[in-house]
Amino acid sequence: MLATLIGGFRREWTTVLVVYFCYGASAITGIAEVFFQKETLGLSPAEVSGIGFWMLLPWSMKMVVGVAADVHPLFGSRRIAWLLMGCAMTFAGYLSLATIVDGKTSYLVASLLTVIGLMVQDVIADAMSVEVVETEEEQSQLQTLGRMALLVGGVSVGYLSGVLAGAIGVRNVYALASVLPLLVPLSLLITRTGRPSLRAITADRVAARDLLGSGNARLVVGIGLAYAAISVMLEAWAVPYGQAMVLAVSLALISFLLWRLGLTREIAIAAVVIFLFRATPDVGQGYSYWAIDELGFDQKFLGILAQVSSILSLLGLLVFRKYIVSMPVSFTLGWVAIVSSVLYLPNIGLFYGLHDWLGISARTLAFIDTSISAPLGQLTMVPMLILTARAASPGAEATMFAVMASLMNLALSASQLFTSYLNDAFQITRSDFSNLGQLMVAVVIIGILPLAALPLLRKVERGGEIRINALKHAEVPR
């Protein structure tokens, strides 16, 4: 019965799927994190967004870790040792959050340790997913199971994230989360790690994985380490606009990689559109703080909203997937952006008392709004992947996806940076939300500005300049 439902499965896939599941299940700390930032650490919304910038930045360096794992084995291992190192970092980060973290700096260090560990695990799992299959059919099956494991992990802890935060306290939630990275080493007992890789690591495949295909792997790793060191120094020394400098350097590095790949007009347009849509700011944690203080949203109710959002996001992706794939990318990005902006209006109304005017409770309005808007949550990712696939240069598809994935994740860091600037501009603090409504209006307006780039993208699509490729190489950035 189970085999009929999910398809084939092999023991060799166990560790890969456990890594993906644990990453999805790391959302168990989502609600606890809000209360930890607000009540335990006393962070302002702008400070939270500033920290969020650094939390997303490691994901833009996935390609560097991938190259490092290929050319620099740890203790003679190109996969397992790196995987265990990532697990150890995540475990140490969670344990620190559960025990000793008591200020902004220690919180930043512990959170970065957790995120970098998750990123390393994800990179190694991606590499292993290629090595433990024998046919393209198995590759497709494993990638499908991987996405299912990731989503199941997230869905399984949505409600629990709120219930546990209220029942056992935020630090104990982090302690519970520290069990997740321990599941990965245990999975190795099931996976047949002693047998050689099912797909031989030939010289040609090693060369193909080399980031630019020109023997520059060690140079890439060196640049990545230098970049990380510069980022740490800018933050440690509190250099003015240090985050903006890091963002500029990151964009320069990715632009250089795109140039080395062959920066055509269609690739440039695809990169600009992807960055603009992903880099739009959000309201930040100020809205959550306000909802907790003014509307009385507790951990349990926030967990319910998280559960509803995760389930409906998955259903929305399943329902609209074929429709999105068949339509022009510019059209899909356009209508999703417009509808998302319209569906955000009830949140603004909630701040100005719309629920009182309608004669319903604030919780009812928030639940209805989440139920309506959540299905759009995953939809913008699909057209961006399609856009990347169609713009990829022949023979460089895998590298193009790696670079574009880095660009997508870097854009999220930019989003957090812009969110921090907006919170400062509107003077949103952990106790003063008087300008929150104006901030939300500004975020909606800024969110529709990237629509101005769509006519150029549409022109390229109509001209047939964007070549259509198969999506089988696409990887959804996590």
N, C-alpha and C positions, 0 to 999 in steps of 0.2 A: 504493500500500500504506500509506504513512505517513498520507496524507489520510484513508483509511478508518479508521485506528486512532485518530487524534486529532481528526479533523474538520477544518473549514475553518481557513485561516490567511491573514492579510494582512500585507504589509510594514509597515503602519502600527502593527502591534502589537509589533514587534520590541523596541523599547526598554522597553516595559512588562514584557514577559516576561523580558528580561535583568535588569531591576531585581529582580524576584521571585526569579529563579534565583540571583543574586549574594547576596541576603539569606539564602536557604537555605544556600548554599555557605559563608557566613561561619562556619558551624559547624566549619570546618576548624581554627579556633584553639581549639576546645573542650578538647582534652586538653592542648595546649601551655599554655593558661591555668592549668590546675591546677598544673602543675609550675613555671610562672613565678611564681605566687603563693606556692607553698610553698618552692621552693629559691632562686629569684633574689631575691625581695622579702622572704621570711621573714614573711609575713602570717599572723596567727592566724585560725582559722575565724570568730571573731566579727568580725574586721576585714574578712574577705572578704564576709560577709553584709552588713555595713554599707555596703561599696562597692556590693554588689549592689542595695541599696535605691536608690542614686542612678542606677545603670545602667538600672533599670526605669522610673524616674520620667519621663524624657522621653516615653515612649510614652503616658503619660496626657495629654500636651499635644498630641496629633496634631491635634485640632480647631482649636487656636490657629494652628498652622502652615498648615493648610488655608485658614483665613480670611485669614491674612496673605498667602498666595500669590495669593488671589483679588483682594484690594483693594490690594496693594502690589507691582506688577510690578518686577522687577529689570532694569535696562537695557532697559526696554520689553518684557520677557518675563515672562509669568505662569507659565510652565512650565519651559522649557529652562534659563534662568539659575538658577532655584531648584534644579533637578535637578543642574546642574553644581556648584553651591555645596555641596550635600549630598555629592556624590562627592569634592570637594576636602577636606571635613572628615573623611570616613572615611579617605581616603588619608593625610592628615596624621596621624590617630590611629594607624593601623597602622604608619606609618613611624617614629613616635616610640617606639612599643612595641618596634620592632625595633632601635632604636639608643640613644636617650638616657634612656629611663625607667629609674630606679634606686631609686625609693622610693615610699612609699604615695601621697604627694601628686601626684607626676608621673604615677603609674599611674592615679590617679583622673581627672586632667585628660585624659590621652590616651584613656582608655577612654570617658569622656563624649563626647569629640570624635568618636570612632568611632561611638558609639551615636546621637548626635544626627544625624550625617550619614546613617546608615542610616534613621532615622526620617523625615528630610526627603525622602529618595529614595522611601520607601514612600508618603508622603502624596501626592507629585507623581505617582507611578505610578498610585495609586488615581484621582486626578483625570483623568489622561490616559486611563485605561481607559474612562471615560465619554465622552470627547470623540472617540475614534478609532473609534467604531462608528456604524453607520447604522440598525441595527434591534435590537430586543430579543433576537432570536435570536443576533445577533453578540455582544451584550452577555453573554449566558449562555455562549456559546462562549469568549469571552475570559476571563471569570472562571474557567471550568473549566481553561483552559490555564494561567492564572495560578497556581492552586493546584497544578497538576501541576508547573509550573516550580519553585515554592517547595520542594515535597517532593523533586523530583529533585535539586535543589541540595543539600539536606540529606543525602539518601541517598548521593549520589555522593562525599561527603567523609568519611563516618562512619569507615570503616576507615583512610583516609588520614590523618585527624587524629591517630591514634595512631602510625602508622608514621613519618610525617614528624617528629613531635615527638621520637621516639627517634633517627631517622637523621640529621637535619640540625640539630637543636637548636631550642629554643622561639623564640628571636629570629628565626631564619630562617623559621620558620613564619609569624610576623607579617609578615615581608618578602614572603613568597609571597602572603599574604592581601591585601597592598596592591595586587596586580594586579587584584583583583575590581572595585573602584570605577573602574578604568580601562576596563573592558569596557563600561560604560554609555555614556560619550562615544563610543566606537567604534561602538556600536550605532546611534547617531544618523546615521552615514554610510549605514546601510541603510534606516532609517526615513525616510520622506518628510517631513522636518520643514519643507520649504519651502511645502507646500500648506496651506491653511487647515484648521481643525478640521472634521471631517466632521459634527459636530453644532454648529450655530450657537450662539454664546454670547449668548442673548437677555437682555433686561432681566429677564424673568420667571425665567430660570434663575439669573441672578446673585442675585436676591432670594431664590430658594429655597435657595441655598447659604449665604446669610447665616445665621450660626449660630442666631439666635433669630428670624429672619424679621422683624426690627423695626428694621433699620438700625443695629444696634449692633456692626457688625463691628470698627470701629476701637477701640471700647471694649474688646471682647474681646481684641484684640491687645495693647492697653495693659496690661490686667490680667495677661495671660500674661507679658509682659516684666517687670512689677513682681514677679510671683510668682517668676520665675526669678531675679531680682536678690536677693530676700529669701532664697531657698534658698541661693544662693552665699555670701551674707554669713554666714548661720547656720553653714555648714560651714567657711568660712574662719576665722571667729572661734571655732570650736569651742564654740559655745553648748551648754550642757548640755541634753540631750533635744531638740536642734535638729531631728533627723530626725522625731521624734514631732510636733513643731510643724508641720513641713512637711506631714506626713501629715494632720494635723487641718485645716490650711488647704485642702489639696487636696480633702478630703472635703466641706468647707464649700462650696467652689466648685462641685463637681459636684452637691451637694444643691440649691444655688441654681439651677443650670441645669435640674435635674429639676423644681423648683418652677415655673420660668418656662414649662416645657413643659406643665405641668398634672399635678401629682403626685397621681395617683389611688391608691386603696388597692392595686390590682393592681401598679402600677408600683413602689410603695414595697416591697411584698413581694418582687417580682422583684429589685429592687436589693439588698435585704438578703440574700437567699439567694445571689445571685451573689457578693457581697462575702465572705460568710462562708466559702463553699466555696473561693474563690480565695486567701483571706488566711491559710489555715492554714499554719503554719511547717513547714519540713523540717529535716533533720538538719544540713544545711550541709556545708561542705567538710571538716569534721573526719573524716567517714567516709572520704572519698577519701584524706586524709592517712594515716589509720590503715591503709587497705588497701594503700597504697604501701609504708609502713614495715614493717608487721607481716606482711602476706600476700604481699608481693613483686609486687603487680600493677604491671607496667611499662606504658610508653606503648602498645606494640603490643596488649597484651591489653585495655587500656581502650578502644582504638580498635575492637577486635572487638566489645566490649559495646555501644559506641555505634552501630556498624553494625547489629547485630542489633536493638537497640531501635528505631532509626529505621524499619527495614523492617517489623518486626512491628507497630509503631504504625500505620503506613499500612495494612497488611493488616487490622488490627483495625477500623479505621474503615470500610474497604470492606465487611467482613463484617457488622458490626453496624449499619450506617447505617440501613437500612430498619426494622430492629427498634426502634432508638432513637426514630426519628421517629414510630412508631406507638404508642408507650407514653407514659403520663403522665410529665411531666418529673420530678415528685417521686419516682416509682418508679425512674426511671433514675439520678438523682443518688444515691438511697439505696443501690441495689445496687452501683453502681460504687464508692462510698465504702467500703462494707463489704468488698467483695471486695479492693479495693486495700489495705486495712488488713491483711486476712488474708494476702495475698501478700507483705506487707512483713516478715512474721514470720521467713522464712528469713534475711533480712539481720541481724536481731537474733540469730538462732541462729548465724550465721557469727561474730559477735563473741564468743559464748560457747562456740565450739568444736563446733558441730553437725556440721561436716564431718568432724571427727575421730571423733565418735560414729558417724556413718554410714559411715565408712571410705572417704571420697572426698576428693579434693583441694578446697581452697578455691575454686580457679578453676572446677572442675566445678560446684560448688554455685552460685556466682555466675552462671555461664552459664545453668544450668537456671532459676534464679529470674528472670533477665532475660527469658528466652524465654517464661516463663509470664505474667509481669506486664506486659511491654511493650505487648501489644495494648490494654491499658486506657489507654494514654498519651493518646490523642486523644479518648477517648469522652466525657469530662465537658464538652468544649467544645461539642459538638453540642446537648445539652439546654439549655445556657445561651443559645445563639443562638435556640433555639426559644422559650425563656422570654421573651427580649427581643422577639422578633417578635410574640408573642401579646399582650404588654403595651403595644406601641407605640400611641400615640394616633393616630387618623386624621388624615392630613395632615402628621404630624410623624415619619414612619417613619425617614427618612434621618437627621434630627437625633438621634432617639432612639438609633439605632445608634451614632452618633458618641459620644454621651455615655456609653452603656453600655460601649462599647469602652474609653473612658477609665477608667471605673469598674473594668472587669476588669483593666486593666493597673496601675491604682493598687493594687488588691488584691494583685497580685504584689509590689509594693514593700512593702506592709504585711507580706506573708509573709516577705520578707527581713529586715525590721526585727525581727519577732518571733523569727526564727531567730537573729539576732545576740544578742538578749536571752537566749534559752535557752542559747546557747553560753557566754555569760558566767555565767549562773546555775549551769550544771553544770561550769564551770571547764575547758572544753575548750580546749586550747592546741595549738600546732603539734607538740608532742612529748609531751604528757600526755593520754592517751585513756582514763584509768581510769574515768571516768564516762560514756563514750560509750554503753554499753549502756543505762544509765538514761535518757539523753537520747533514744535511739531509742524506748524504751517510752513516754516522755512525748509524743513526736511522734505516735505511733500513737493514743494516747488523745485528744489534742487534735484529731486529724484526723477523729474520728467525732463530735465535739461539734456540728458544724453540722447533724447529722441531727435535732437537736431542733427546727429551724425547718421541717422538711418537713411535719409535720402541718398547719401553717397554710397552707402552699402547696397542699397536697392539698385542703384545705377550699375554697380559692378555686377550684381547678380543678373540683371537683365542683359548685360553685355556678354554674359557667359565667361567672364574672366576668372571666376572662382571655379576651379576644377572640382568635380565631384569624386570623392574617394570613398571607399568602404569605411564603415565606422568600427570595424572589428579591432582596430588598434587603439581606439579611444579609451582613455582612462579618466574616470571622474575624479578630479582632485578632492582629497578628503581633508 
